[in-house]
Amino acid sequence: MSRRLSCVIPAFNEAPRIATVLREVLGHPAIDEVIVVDDGSSDGTADAAAAVEGARLIRLPENRGKSWAVSVGIEAATHELVMLIDSDLIGLGPTALEALIAPVREGRADVSISLRGNSPWPWRAIGLDYISGERVMPKALIGETGALRTLPRFGLEVYLNRRWIGSRQRIAVVRWPEVASPWKGAKRGRWEGVKADVRMLADMFRTVPLHAAAAQILAMRRLRA
């Protein structure tokens, strides 16, 4: 029997983009359930998501950060596999989604992670974006969702990496040359974008220090399927 899959999409102030992402995800036959967690948006993101029929929408009353929003979505997910998808992707389509799902569903890898076309050049050069937000994995591998809520707001990805490495998961790195994630400066303005990037990096290095992040990259490259 095919392993069923839930897709969790955390979203914060992505009203101009989320409907496009949702339509692509909802239209894919390999995705059995779609859950959007609106993380206290102030720009109508929840209304934009609600206008696209087919997804379950969870509205958080205040902004708690990506780690918390994903924990809520994981709790609501009902299937064996979980896909995490960012809500601002440009160029997402059925081919990219299938490429991310297939290695795990078919047993060729235990987990998968995307390498987007506009990932920072060092990640493209080494063939791994270790902080990519697009992933497929067994729900059981994520562990207790309460642990996610103790993380910094943007500590989720490096936390998941630690779990993958600790249990020696075979990792499929899936190149997405046609998919991009807009830079924060393009969405919020240059200065606000810089500040947001600094906060994100600070959260990452609060979760795992810099030397541990470098070790994660090396370990994940060795675990590639």
N, C-alpha and C positions, 0 to 999 in steps of 0.2 A: 504493500500500500504506500502511496506517495506521502511524504512527510508534509503536513500542512503548515502554513506559514502566516504569521501575523506581522504586519508592517506598522511600526510606531514612528510617528512624525512629530517631533517637538517643534513648536513654532512660537516665536516672539517678534511681533511687529513685522510680519511678512505678508501683509494684505495684498501688495501688488503681485506677489509671486506664488502664493501657496495654492491657488486654484489650479494653475498649470501643472504643478507637481502632483497634486491630488488626482487630476484626471488621468495622468499617465499611470500612476500606481493602481488606481481603481480599475483601469482598463486591462490590467495584465492578468492572464488566466492562472498564473502560478501563485498569485497573492490571494489568500483566502479571507483576510480580515485586515482592515485599515483603521488605525486609531490615531487621531490627531489630538495632541495635548497643547492647548493654547496657554502659554505661560504668562498670563496676566497682561496680554497685549493691550495697547491703548489706541491702535490704529484701525480697528475693525477686522483684524485677522480672523477672529472666531466667526464673524458673520460671513466673511469670504469663504471660509472652510465649510460652514453650514450650508451655503448655497450650492455646494457640489454634493449631489445625492450619493449616498453609499458608504460614507465613512462614519465611524463613531467619534463624536467630538466631546472632549473633556475640557472644561474651562476651569483654570485655576484662578482664584480670586486676586492673587497678586503674583508678581514676578519673583520666582524662586531660583531661576537659573536652569541650565540645560540638564544637569545631573538629576535634579529633583523632578523636572518634567518627564524625563525618560523613565525614572523610577515609577511614576504614576502610570505611564503607558505600558510598561512591562507588567505591572500588577494586573492591568486590565486585559492583557493579551491572553488568548485562550488556546493557542496552538504550540506545537513542539518547537518550531523554529521561529526566530524573531529577526526581522530586518529593521535596521535603523536607517532612516533617510532624512537628510536635512531638508528644510522647507523652502530653501531659496535657490534650488538648483536650476541651472539654465541648460537646455539641450537634453534633458532626461527623456529617454524613450524606451520602448519595449526591448530593444536589443541590449541596451546597457543593463536593464533590470534583470533580464534573463541571464546575462553573463555573470552577474553577482550571485544569483540564486543557484544556478545549476551546479557549481562545484560542490556545494554543501548538500543539496537535495539528492544528488547522485552519488554521494559518498567519496568523491575524489579529493575532498578536503573536509576538515572539521569546521572551519570558519572561513569567511571571505571578507575582503576589504577593498575598497575602490582606490584607484589612482587616477584622479581627474586630470583632464587636459590642461587645466590651469593651476594644478598643484605647484607649490614653489619648486624652482628648478632643481635644488639639491635632492628633493624627494623623487623627481622624475629621473634624475641622473642615477640614483641608487636603486630605482625600481620599487620604492615603498614610501607611501605617505602614512607614517605611523600614527598620525592624529586625524586621519580621515573619519568623517562622521557617518559614512555609508558602509554598513557591515551586515553580514548575515551570520547567525550563530544559533546553537540550541539555547532555548530559554533557560534551561537548567544550568548552563555554564555561567550565567550572569550572577547567580547566587542570590542572597537575600537583598531585596530591594531597599530595606532599611539602611544597608551599608551605602547604597548610592546617595542617600539623603544626608549622609555625613560628609560627603565629598565637597570640595569647593565647587562653585557654580559651573566651572568648565574643567573639572578634573575627570570627567567620565572616560574619555578615550584612553588616557594613560592608565587608568584603573582597569579597564577592560584588557588592555595589553598585558598588564601584570597577571591577570587571571589566565589569559591565553598561554602565556609563556610558562607559568607555573604548572599548568596541566599539559604542556607540550602539544598543543593543538596544531594540526597541519593547516597552514594558512595559504589560501589562494589569494594572490594579489591580482586584481582584475583591472586592467587598463581601460579607462573611460575617456578616450581622446576627444569625444564629442560633447562631454559634459563639463560644465564649469560651475564654480561657486563664486558669486560676485564678491569682490573685496569689500571689507567693511567701509572703507573710505568712499566707495561708489554709492553705498546705501545711506551713509550717515553724514557724509562730508569728511574732508581729509583729516581735520584735527580730531573729531569725534571717533573716526575710524582708527586713528593711531592709538587713542586712549583705550578703545575697546580691545585692540590687539594686545596692548600691554597688560590689561587686566586678565585677558585669556591666558597669556604666557605665565603670568604670576600664579594663576590658579593651577596650571599644569605643573609648575615646579614646586608648588606647595604639596601637590599630590605625590609626585616623584621628583627628587632633586635632579639637577642637570646631568650629573654623571650617570644616574640611573636611567634617565631618558636615553642617553647615548647607548647604554647597555641594552635597553629595550630594542632599539633599532637593530643592533647586531643580532640579538636573539631571534627577533622576528624574521630577519633575512635567512637565518639558518633553518627556520621552521617552514619556509615556503614549500608548498606542495608542488 
